[in-house]
Amino acid sequence: MIIANIIALCILILGSFNWFCVGVFSWNFLSWIFGVGVFVRILYALVGIAGLYMLIILCIRRQHLFSRDDTMKR
């Protein structure tokens, strides 16, 4: 589970960097590297899936993220 979280987080960071470049510079990082085609669309789908996965993980674990008991034990 930890490996899946790390992979999803890395994909989200790269995807957010791409959208930052699109928003600020009007430059698409993924299209610049891979060109326009099916592979780039697959990468966009992976970014979306990673985002949904991390959202689900956040909703499942929100009890632990905002609990004072968890911070007191450390």
PyMOL Python script that loads the backbone (N, CA, C, O; Angstrom):
from pymol import cmd

cmd.read_pdbstr("""\
ATOM      1  N   MET A   1       0.822  -1.190   0.000  1.00  0.00           N
ATOM      2  CA  MET A   1       0.000   0.000   0.000  1.00  0.00           C
ATOM      3  C   MET A   1       0.864   1.251   0.000  1.00  0.00           C
ATOM      4  O   MET A   1       0.522   2.240  -0.648  1.00  0.00           O
ATOM      5  N   ILE A   2       1.981   1.220   0.720  1.00  0.00           N
ATOM      6  CA  ILE A   2       2.855   2.392   0.769  1.00  0.00           C
ATOM      7  C   ILE A   2       3.464   2.659  -0.597  1.00  0.00           C
ATOM      8  O   ILE A   2       3.601   3.815  -0.997  1.00  0.00           O
ATOM      9  N   ILE A   3       3.830   1.611  -1.316  1.00  0.00           N
ATOM     10  CA  ILE A   3       4.418   1.785  -2.644  1.00  0.00           C
ATOM     11  C   ILE A   3       3.400   2.395  -3.605  1.00  0.00           C
ATOM     12  O   ILE A   3       3.749   3.259  -4.410  1.00  0.00           O
ATOM     13  N   ALA A   4       2.150   1.956  -3.526  1.00  0.00           N
ATOM     14  CA  ALA A   4       1.104   2.529  -4.375  1.00  0.00           C
ATOM     15  C   ALA A   4       0.895   4.002  -4.050  1.00  0.00           C
ATOM     16  O   ALA A   4       0.673   4.808  -4.954  1.00  0.00           O
ATOM     17  N   ASN A   5       0.963   4.363  -2.774  1.00  0.00           N
ATOM     18  CA  ASN A   5       0.818   5.768  -2.392  1.00  0.00           C
ATOM     19  C   ASN A   5       1.965   6.611  -2.932  1.00  0.00           C
ATOM     20  O   ASN A   5       1.744   7.728  -3.400  1.00  0.00           O
ATOM     21  N   ILE A   6       3.179   6.092  -2.874  1.00  0.00           N
ATOM     22  CA  ILE A   6       4.344   6.825  -3.372  1.00  0.00           C
ATOM     23  C   ILE A   6       4.256   7.004  -4.881  1.00  0.00           C
ATOM     24  O   ILE A   6       4.544   8.085  -5.395  1.00  0.00           O
ATOM     25  N   ILE A   7       3.864   5.961  -5.588  1.00  0.00           N
ATOM     26  CA  ILE A   7       3.731   6.051  -7.052  1.00  0.00           C
ATOM     27  C   ILE A   7       2.649   7.061  -7.423  1.00  0.00           C
ATOM     28  O   ILE A   7       2.853   7.897  -8.303  1.00  0.00           O
ATOM     29  N   ALA A   8       1.503   6.985  -6.756  1.00  0.00           N
ATOM     30  CA  ALA A   8       0.407   7.918  -7.041  1.00  0.00           C
ATOM     31  C   ALA A   8       0.821   9.351  -6.730  1.00  0.00           C
ATOM     32  O   ALA A   8       0.471  10.269  -7.472  1.00  0.00           O
ATOM     33  N   LEU A   9       1.555   9.553  -5.650  1.00  0.00           N
ATOM     34  CA  LEU A   9       2.004  10.888  -5.296  1.00  0.00           C
ATOM     35  C   LEU A   9       2.996  11.433  -6.315  1.00  0.00           C
ATOM     36  O   LEU A   9       2.934  12.612  -6.664  1.00  0.00           O
ATOM     37  N   CYS A  10       3.903  10.599  -6.795  1.00  0.00           N
ATOM     38  CA  CYS A  10       4.859  11.025  -7.825  1.00  0.00           C
ATOM     39  C   CYS A  10       4.144  11.395  -9.123  1.00  0.00           C
ATOM     40  O   CYS A  10       4.489  12.390  -9.760  1.00  0.00           O
ATOM     41  N   ILE A  11       3.161  10.607  -9.511  1.00  0.00           N
ATOM     42  CA  ILE A  11       2.386  10.917 -10.719  1.00  0.00           C
ATOM     43  C   ILE A  11       1.636  12.227 -10.540  1.00  0.00           C
ATOM     44  O   ILE A  11       1.565  13.032 -11.469  1.00  0.00           O
ATOM     45  N   LEU A  12       1.075  12.450  -9.356  1.00  0.00           N
ATOM     46  CA  LEU A  12       0.358  13.701  -9.103  1.00  0.00           C
ATOM     47  C   LEU A  12       1.290  14.900  -9.113  1.00  0.00           C
ATOM     48  O   LEU A  12       0.910  15.964  -9.601  1.00  0.00           O
ATOM     49  N   ILE A  13       2.486  14.757  -8.594  1.00  0.00           N
ATOM     50  CA  ILE A  13       3.441  15.865  -8.603  1.00  0.00           C
ATOM     51  C   ILE A  13       3.830  16.208 -10.036  1.00  0.00           C
ATOM     52  O   ILE A  13       3.874  17.384 -10.398  1.00  0.00           O
ATOM     53  N   LEU A  14       4.113  15.201 -10.852  1.00  0.00           N
ATOM     54  CA  LEU A  14       4.446  15.465 -12.251  1.00  0.00           C
ATOM     55  C   LEU A  14       3.262  16.069 -13.003  1.00  0.00           C
ATOM     56  O   LEU A  14       3.445  16.966 -13.826  1.00  0.00           O
ATOM     57  N   GLY A  15       2.059  15.588 -12.728  1.00  0.00           N
ATOM     58  CA  GLY A  15       0.870  16.140 -13.367  1.00  0.00           C
ATOM     59  C   GLY A  15       0.607  17.576 -12.950  1.00  0.00           C
ATOM     60  O   GLY A  15       0.219  18.406 -13.772  1.00  0.00           O
ATOM     61  N   SER A  16       0.818  17.871 -11.674  1.00  0.00           N
ATOM     62  CA  SER A  16       0.611  19.245 -11.225  1.00  0.00           C
ATOM     63  C   SER A  16       1.671  20.173 -11.791  1.00  0.00           C
ATOM     64  O   SER A  16       1.381  21.333 -12.083  1.00  0.00           O
ATOM     65  N   PHE A  17       2.892  19.686 -11.952  1.00  0.00           N
ATOM     66  CA  PHE A  17       3.937  20.485 -12.597  1.00  0.00           C
ATOM     67  C   PHE A  17       3.554  20.782 -14.051  1.00  0.00           C
ATOM     68  O   PHE A  17       3.753  21.895 -14.538  1.00  0.00           O
ATOM     69  N   ASN A  18       3.010  19.785 -14.731  1.00  0.00           N
ATOM     70  CA  ASN A  18       2.580  19.985 -16.111  1.00  0.00           C
ATOM     71  C   ASN A  18       1.486  21.051 -16.184  1.00  0.00           C
ATOM     72  O   ASN A  18       1.541  21.935 -17.040  1.00  0.00           O
ATOM     73  N   TRP A  19       0.493  20.975 -15.296  1.00  0.00           N
ATOM     74  CA  TRP A  19      -0.589  21.954 -15.339  1.00  0.00           C
ATOM     75  C   TRP A  19      -0.117  23.331 -14.892  1.00  0.00           C
ATOM     76  O   TRP A  19      -0.662  24.338 -15.344  1.00  0.00           O
ATOM     77  N   PHE A  20       0.873  23.399 -14.024  1.00  0.00           N
ATOM     78  CA  PHE A  20       1.470  24.685 -13.676  1.00  0.00           C
ATOM     79  C   PHE A  20       2.112  25.316 -14.904  1.00  0.00           C
ATOM     80  O   PHE A  20       1.947  26.509 -15.159  1.00  0.00           O
ATOM     81  N   CYS A  21       2.845  24.507 -15.661  1.00  0.00           N
ATOM     82  CA  CYS A  21       3.482  25.010 -16.888  1.00  0.00           C
ATOM     83  C   CYS A  21       2.441  25.450 -17.916  1.00  0.00           C
ATOM     84  O   CYS A  21       2.632  26.454 -18.602  1.00  0.00           O
ATOM     85  N   VAL A  22       1.355  24.711 -18.022  1.00  0.00           N
ATOM     86  CA  VAL A  22       0.288  25.079 -18.954  1.00  0.00           C
ATOM     87  C   VAL A  22      -0.361  26.391 -18.519  1.00  0.00           C
ATOM     88  O   VAL A  22      -0.613  27.264 -19.350  1.00  0.00           O
ATOM     89  N   GLY A  23      -0.632  26.534 -17.229  1.00  0.00           N
ATOM     90  CA  GLY A  23      -1.310  27.721 -16.740  1.00  0.00           C
ATOM     91  C   GLY A  23      -0.454  28.976 -16.770  1.00  0.00           C
ATOM     92  O   GLY A  23      -0.950  30.053 -17.101  1.00  0.00           O
ATOM     93  N   VAL A  24       0.815  28.854 -16.433  1.00  0.00           N
ATOM     94  CA  VAL A  24       1.665  30.028 -16.330  1.00  0.00           C
ATOM     95  C   VAL A  24       2.346  30.366 -17.652  1.00  0.00           C
ATOM     96  O   VAL A  24       2.390  31.528 -18.056  1.00  0.00           O
ATOM     97  N   PHE A  25       2.870  29.356 -18.315  1.00  0.00           N
ATOM     98  CA  PHE A  25       3.677  29.594 -19.509  1.00  0.00           C
ATOM     99  C   PHE A  25       2.995  29.186 -20.815  1.00  0.00           C
ATOM    100  O   PHE A  25       3.556  29.404 -21.888  1.00  0.00           O
ATOM    101  N   SER A  26       1.806  28.604 -20.749  1.00  0.00           N
ATOM    102  CA  SER A  26       1.114  28.053 -21.926  1.00  0.00           C
ATOM    103  C   SER A  26       2.002  27.049 -22.661  1.00  0.00           C
ATOM    104  O   SER A  26       2.060  27.027 -23.890  1.00  0.00           O
ATOM    105  N   TRP A  27       2.673  26.240 -21.894  1.00  0.00           N
ATOM    106  CA  TRP A  27       3.606  25.254 -22.419  1.00  0.00           C
ATOM    107  C   TRP A  27       3.285  23.899 -21.811  1.00  0.00           C
ATOM    108  O   TRP A  27       3.332  23.741 -20.591  1.00  0.00           O
ATOM    109  N   ASN A  28       2.959  22.917 -22.647  1.00  0.00           N
ATOM    110  CA  ASN A  28       2.587  21.596 -22.185  1.00  0.00           C
ATOM    111  C   ASN A  28       3.837  20.716 -22.131  1.00  0.00           C
ATOM    112  O   ASN A  28       4.396  20.334 -23.160  1.00  0.00           O
ATOM    113  N   PHE A  29       4.253  20.410 -20.922  1.00  0.00           N
ATOM    114  CA  PHE A  29       5.469  19.644 -20.682  1.00  0.00           C
ATOM    115  C   PHE A  29       5.376  18.235 -21.272  1.00  0.00           C
ATOM    116  O   PHE A  29       6.320  17.767 -21.909  1.00  0.00           O
ATOM    117  N   LEU A  30       4.242  17.558 -21.065  1.00  0.00           N
ATOM    118  CA  LEU A  30       4.095  16.187 -21.556  1.00  0.00           C
ATOM    119  C   LEU A  30       4.066  16.124 -23.075  1.00  0.00           C
ATOM    120  O   LEU A  30       4.663  15.227 -23.670  1.00  0.00           O
ATOM    121  N   SER A  31       3.383  17.061 -23.703  1.00  0.00           N
ATOM    122  CA  SER A  31       3.371  17.080 -25.169  1.00  0.00           C
ATOM    123  C   SER A  31       4.735  17.427 -25.734  1.00  0.00           C
ATOM    124  O   SER A  31       5.094  16.969 -26.819  1.00  0.00           O
ATOM    125  N   TRP A  32       5.496  18.229 -25.011  1.00  0.00           N
ATOM    126  CA  TRP A  32       6.841  18.577 -25.447  1.00  0.00           C
ATOM    127  C   TRP A  32       7.757  17.353 -25.418  1.00  0.00           C
ATOM    128  O   TRP A  32       8.587  17.175 -26.309  1.00  0.00           O
ATOM    129  N   ILE A  33       7.605  16.514 -24.395  1.00  0.00           N
ATOM    130  CA  ILE A  33       8.460  15.328 -24.276  1.00  0.00           C
ATOM    131  C   ILE A  33       7.980  14.204 -25.188  1.00  0.00           C
ATOM    132  O   ILE A  33       8.777  13.627 -25.928  1.00  0.00           O
ATOM    133  N   PHE A  34       6.684  13.887 -25.143  1.00  0.00           N
ATOM    134  CA  PHE A  34       6.169  12.704 -25.820  1.00  0.00           C
ATOM    135  C   PHE A  34       5.431  12.990 -27.123  1.00  0.00           C
ATOM    136  O   PHE A  34       5.056  12.056 -27.832  1.00  0.00           O
ATOM    137  N   GLY A  35       5.219  14.248 -27.450  1.00  0.00           N
ATOM    138  CA  GLY A  35       4.468  14.574 -28.649  1.00  0.00           C
ATOM    139  C   GLY A  35       2.977  14.448 -28.394  1.00  0.00           C
ATOM    140  O   GLY A  35       2.545  14.229 -27.262  1.00  0.00           O
ATOM    141  N   VAL A  36       2.211  14.584 -29.435  1.00  0.00           N
ATOM    142  CA  VAL A  36       0.757  14.490 -29.317  1.00  0.00           C
ATOM    143  C   VAL A  36       0.339  13.114 -29.811  1.00  0.00           C
ATOM    144  O   VAL A  36       0.742  12.692 -30.895  1.00  0.00           O
ATOM    145  N   GLY A  37      -0.450  12.428 -29.039  1.00  0.00           N
ATOM    146  CA  GLY A  37      -0.887  11.108 -29.449  1.00  0.00           C
ATOM    147  C   GLY A  37      -1.572  10.357 -28.329  1.00  0.00           C
ATOM    148  O   GLY A  37      -1.967  10.925 -27.311  1.00  0.00           O
ATOM    149  N   VAL A  38      -1.698   9.082 -28.547  1.00  0.00           N
ATOM    150  CA  VAL A  38      -2.416   8.225 -27.600  1.00  0.00           C
ATOM    151  C   VAL A  38      -1.648   8.094 -26.291  1.00  0.00           C
ATOM    152  O   VAL A  38      -2.256   8.035 -25.223  1.00  0.00           O
ATOM    153  N   PHE A  39      -0.323   8.047 -26.361  1.00  0.00           N
ATOM    154  CA  PHE A  39       0.473   7.867 -25.150  1.00  0.00           C
ATOM    155  C   PHE A  39       0.284   9.024 -24.169  1.00  0.00           C
ATOM    156  O   PHE A  39       0.218   8.803 -22.960  1.00  0.00           O
ATOM    157  N   VAL A  40       0.197  10.244 -24.671  1.00  0.00           N
ATOM    158  CA  VAL A  40      -0.014  11.404 -23.806  1.00  0.00           C
ATOM    159  C   VAL A  40      -1.396  11.336 -23.175  1.00  0.00           C
ATOM    160  O   VAL A  40      -1.563  11.694 -22.009  1.00  0.00           O
ATOM    161  N   ARG A  41      -2.381  10.886 -23.925  1.00  0.00           N
ATOM    162  CA  ARG A  41      -3.725  10.736 -23.365  1.00  0.00           C
ATOM    163  C   ARG A  41      -3.748   9.674 -22.275  1.00  0.00           C
ATOM    164  O   ARG A  41      -4.476   9.814 -21.292  1.00  0.00           O
ATOM    165  N   ILE A  42      -2.971   8.626 -22.434  1.00  0.00           N
ATOM    166  CA  ILE A  42      -2.856   7.602 -21.390  1.00  0.00           C
ATOM    167  C   ILE A  42      -2.211   8.192 -20.142  1.00  0.00           C
ATOM    168  O   ILE A  42      -2.628   7.891 -19.023  1.00  0.00           O
ATOM    169  N   LEU A  43      -1.194   9.034 -20.330  1.00  0.00           N
ATOM    170  CA  LEU A  43      -0.545   9.682 -19.186  1.00  0.00           C
ATOM    171  C   LEU A  43      -1.517  10.595 -18.451  1.00  0.00           C
ATOM    172  O   LEU A  43      -1.533  10.627 -17.220  1.00  0.00           O
ATOM    173  N   TYR A  44      -2.339  11.348 -19.212  1.00  0.00           N
ATOM    174  CA  TYR A  44      -3.352  12.191 -18.570  1.00  0.00           C
ATOM    175  C   TYR A  44      -4.345  11.336 -17.786  1.00  0.00           C
ATOM    176  O   TYR A  44      -4.761  11.719 -16.693  1.00  0.00           O
ATOM    177  N   ALA A  45      -4.723  10.199 -18.327  1.00  0.00           N
ATOM    178  CA  ALA A  45      -5.636   9.297 -17.623  1.00  0.00           C
ATOM    179  C   ALA A  45      -4.990   8.767 -16.346  1.00  0.00           C
ATOM    180  O   ALA A  45      -5.659   8.639 -15.321  1.00  0.00           O
ATOM    181  N   LEU A  46      -3.704   8.460 -16.401  1.00  0.00           N
ATOM    182  CA  LEU A  46      -2.992   7.993 -15.206  1.00  0.00           C
ATOM    183  C   LEU A  46      -2.945   9.073 -14.128  1.00  0.00           C
ATOM    184  O   LEU A  46      -3.082   8.773 -12.942  1.00  0.00           O
ATOM    185  N   VAL A  47      -2.755  10.317 -14.531  1.00  0.00           N
ATOM    186  CA  VAL A  47      -2.770  11.418 -13.566  1.00  0.00           C
ATOM    187  C   VAL A  47      -4.148  11.527 -12.919  1.00  0.00           C
ATOM    188  O   VAL A  47      -4.248  11.737 -11.710  1.00  0.00           O
ATOM    189  N   GLY A  48      -5.197  11.387 -13.701  1.00  0.00           N
ATOM    190  CA  GLY A  48      -6.547  11.428 -13.154  1.00  0.00           C
ATOM    191  C   GLY A  48      -6.833  10.276 -12.217  1.00  0.00           C
ATOM    192  O   GLY A  48      -7.441  10.467 -11.163  1.00  0.00           O
ATOM    193  N   ILE A  49      -6.406   9.087 -12.585  1.00  0.00           N
ATOM    194  CA  ILE A  49      -6.598   7.915 -11.727  1.00  0.00           C
ATOM    195  C   ILE A  49      -5.815   8.071 -10.428  1.00  0.00           C
ATOM    196  O   ILE A  49      -6.310   7.727  -9.355  1.00  0.00           O
ATOM    197  N   ALA A  50      -4.592   8.589 -10.526  1.00  0.00           N
ATOM    198  CA  ALA A  50      -3.783   8.811  -9.319  1.00  0.00           C
ATOM    199  C   ALA A  50      -4.448   9.835  -8.411  1.00  0.00           C
ATOM    200  O   ALA A  50      -4.425   9.690  -7.188  1.00  0.00           O
ATOM    201  N   GLY A  51      -5.041  10.868  -9.001  1.00  0.00           N
ATOM    202  CA  GLY A  51      -5.740  11.866  -8.206  1.00  0.00           C
ATOM    203  C   GLY A  51      -6.949  11.289  -7.487  1.00  0.00           C
ATOM    204  O   GLY A  51      -7.173  11.574  -6.311  1.00  0.00           O
ATOM    205  N   LEU A  52      -7.724  10.480  -8.192  1.00  0.00           N
ATOM    206  CA  LEU A  52      -8.876   9.838  -7.558  1.00  0.00           C
ATOM    207  C   LEU A  52      -8.443   8.872  -6.460  1.00  0.00           C
ATOM    208  O   LEU A  52      -9.074   8.799  -5.406  1.00  0.00           O
ATOM    209  N   TYR A  53      -7.377   8.138  -6.708  1.00  0.00           N
ATOM    210  CA  TYR A  53      -6.851   7.202  -5.710  1.00  0.00           C
ATOM    211  C   TYR A  53      -6.426   7.948  -4.448  1.00  0.00           C
ATOM    212  O   TYR A  53      -6.756   7.532  -3.337  1.00  0.00           O
ATOM    213  N   MET A  54      -5.690   9.052  -4.618  1.00  0.00           N
ATOM    214  CA  MET A  54      -5.235   9.804  -3.448  1.00  0.00           C
ATOM    215  C   MET A  54      -6.397  10.467  -2.724  1.00  0.00           C
ATOM    216  O   MET A  54      -6.362  10.606  -1.501  1.00  0.00           O
ATOM    217  N   LEU A  55      -7.427  10.877  -3.460  1.00  0.00           N
ATOM    218  CA  LEU A  55      -8.615  11.436  -2.825  1.00  0.00           C
ATOM    219  C   LEU A  55      -9.327  10.387  -1.982  1.00  0.00           C
ATOM    220  O   LEU A  55      -9.773  10.683  -0.874  1.00  0.00           O
ATOM    221  N   ILE A  56      -9.435   9.178  -2.489  1.00  0.00           N
ATOM    222  CA  ILE A  56     -10.063   8.084  -1.729  1.00  0.00           C
ATOM    223  C   ILE A  56      -9.242   7.759  -0.490  1.00  0.00           C
ATOM    224  O   ILE A  56      -9.795   7.570   0.593  1.00  0.00           O
ATOM    225  N   ILE A  57      -7.921   7.693  -0.646  1.00  0.00           N
ATOM    226  CA  ILE A  57      -7.054   7.423   0.507  1.00  0.00           C
ATOM    227  C   ILE A  57      -7.202   8.524   1.549  1.00  0.00           C
ATOM    228  O   ILE A  57      -7.251   8.243   2.747  1.00  0.00           O
ATOM    229  N   LEU A  58      -7.274   9.774   1.104  1.00  0.00           N
ATOM    230  CA  LEU A  58      -7.445  10.884   2.035  1.00  0.00           C
ATOM    231  C   LEU A  58      -8.771  10.784   2.779  1.00  0.00           C
ATOM    232  O   LEU A  58      -8.824  11.028   3.985  1.00  0.00           O
ATOM    233  N   CYS A  59      -9.843  10.427   2.071  1.00  0.00           N
ATOM    234  CA  CYS A  59     -11.145  10.289   2.724  1.00  0.00           C
ATOM    235  C   CYS A  59     -11.165   9.125   3.703  1.00  0.00           C
ATOM    236  O   CYS A  59     -11.781   9.220   4.765  1.00  0.00           O
ATOM    237  N   ILE A  60     -10.508   8.044   3.364  1.00  0.00           N
ATOM    238  CA  ILE A  60     -10.480   6.880   4.256  1.00  0.00           C
ATOM    239  C   ILE A  60      -9.667   7.178   5.503  1.00  0.00           C
ATOM    240  O   ILE A  60     -10.055   6.791   6.606  1.00  0.00           O
ATOM    241  N   ARG A  61      -8.553   7.857   5.340  1.00  0.00           N
ATOM    242  CA  ARG A  61      -7.640   8.079   6.461  1.00  0.00           C
ATOM    243  C   ARG A  61      -7.784   9.442   7.118  1.00  0.00           C
ATOM    244  O   ARG A  61      -6.924   9.823   7.911  1.00  0.00           O
ATOM    245  N   ARG A  62      -8.830  10.183   6.821  1.00  0.00           N
ATOM    246  CA  ARG A  62      -8.958  11.524   7.391  1.00  0.00           C
ATOM    247  C   ARG A  62      -9.081  11.488   8.902  1.00  0.00           C
ATOM    248  O   ARG A  62      -8.701  12.443   9.579  1.00  0.00           O
ATOM    249  N   GLN A  63      -9.605  10.403   9.434  1.00  0.00           N
ATOM    250  CA  GLN A  63      -9.703  10.260  10.882  1.00  0.00           C
ATOM    251  C   GLN A  63      -8.313  10.288  11.508  1.00  0.00           C
ATOM    252  O   GLN A  63      -8.117  10.892  12.562  1.00  0.00           O
ATOM    253  N   HIS A  64      -7.351   9.638  10.863  1.00  0.00           N
ATOM    254  CA  HIS A  64      -5.996   9.579  11.395  1.00  0.00           C
ATOM    255  C   HIS A  64      -5.227  10.872  11.122  1.00  0.00           C
ATOM    256  O   HIS A  64      -4.334  11.230  11.890  1.00  0.00           O
ATOM    257  N   LEU A  65      -5.560  11.566  10.053  1.00  0.00           N
ATOM    258  CA  LEU A  65      -4.835  12.784   9.707  1.00  0.00           C
ATOM    259  C   LEU A  65      -5.130  13.923  10.666  1.00  0.00           C
ATOM    260  O   LEU A  65      -4.247  14.728  10.963  1.00  0.00           O
ATOM    261  N   PHE A  66      -6.373  14.000  11.160  1.00  0.00           N
ATOM    262  CA  PHE A  66      -6.772  15.125  11.971  1.00  0.00           C
ATOM    263  C   PHE A  66      -7.051  14.742  13.425  1.00  0.00           C
ATOM    264  O   PHE A  66      -7.699  15.495  14.152  1.00  0.00           O
ATOM    265  N   SER A  67      -6.574  13.596  13.842  1.00  0.00           N
ATOM    266  CA  SER A  67      -6.815  13.133  15.198  1.00  0.00           C
ATOM    267  C   SER A  67      -5.711  13.642  16.123  1.00  0.00           C
ATOM    268  O   SER A  67      -4.529  13.572  15.785  1.00  0.00           O
ATOM    269  N   ARG A  68      -6.096  14.146  17.272  1.00  0.00           N
ATOM    270  CA  ARG A  68      -5.104  14.603  18.241  1.00  0.00           C
ATOM    271  C   ARG A  68      -4.458  13.433  18.968  1.00  0.00           C
ATOM    272  O   ARG A  68      -3.320  13.541  19.425  1.00  0.00           O
ATOM    273  N   ASP A  69      -5.166  12.325  19.078  1.00  0.00           N
ATOM    274  CA  ASP A  69      -4.624  11.157  19.765  1.00  0.00           C
ATOM    275  C   ASP A  69      -3.395  10.624  19.046  1.00  0.00           C
ATOM    276  O   ASP A  69      -2.452  10.163  19.689  1.00  0.00           O
ATOM    277  N   ASP A  70      -3.397  10.683  17.719  1.00  0.00           N
ATOM    278  CA  ASP A  70      -2.273  10.177  16.950  1.00  0.00           C
ATOM    279  C   ASP A  70      -1.014  11.029  17.190  1.00  0.00           C
ATOM    280  O   ASP A  70       0.091  10.488  17.248  1.00  0.00           O
ATOM    281  N   THR A  71      -1.169  12.325  17.325  1.00  0.00           N
ATOM    282  CA  THR A  71      -0.013  13.177  17.547  1.00  0.00           C
ATOM    283  C   THR A  71       0.469  13.090  18.992  1.00  0.00           C
ATOM    284  O   THR A  71       1.653  13.286  19.264  1.00  0.00           O
ATOM    285  N   MET A  72      -0.418  12.803  19.897  1.00  0.00           N
ATOM    286  CA  MET A  72      -0.031  12.693  21.305  1.00  0.00           C
ATOM    287  C   MET A  72       0.806  11.445  21.569  1.00  0.00           C
ATOM    288  O   MET A  72       1.647  11.450  22.467  1.00  0.00           O
ATOM    289  N   LYS A  73       0.589  10.374  20.799  1.00  0.00           N
ATOM    290  CA  LYS A  73       1.315   9.117  21.019  1.00  0.00           C
ATOM    291  C   LYS A  73       2.766   9.225  20.614  1.00  0.00           C
ATOM    292  O   LYS A  73       3.603   8.484  21.127  1.00  0.00           O
ATOM    293  N   ARG A  74       3.082  10.121  19.714  1.00  0.00           N
ATOM    294  CA  ARG A  74       4.463  10.245  19.218  1.00  0.00           C
ATOM    295  C   ARG A  74       5.261  11.003  20.184  1.00  0.00           C
ATOM    296  O   ARG A  74       6.452  11.223  19.963  1.00  0.00           O
TER     297      ARG A  74
END
""", "prot")
cmd.dss("prot")
cmd.show_as("cartoon", "prot")
cmd.util.cbc("prot")
cmd.orient("prot")
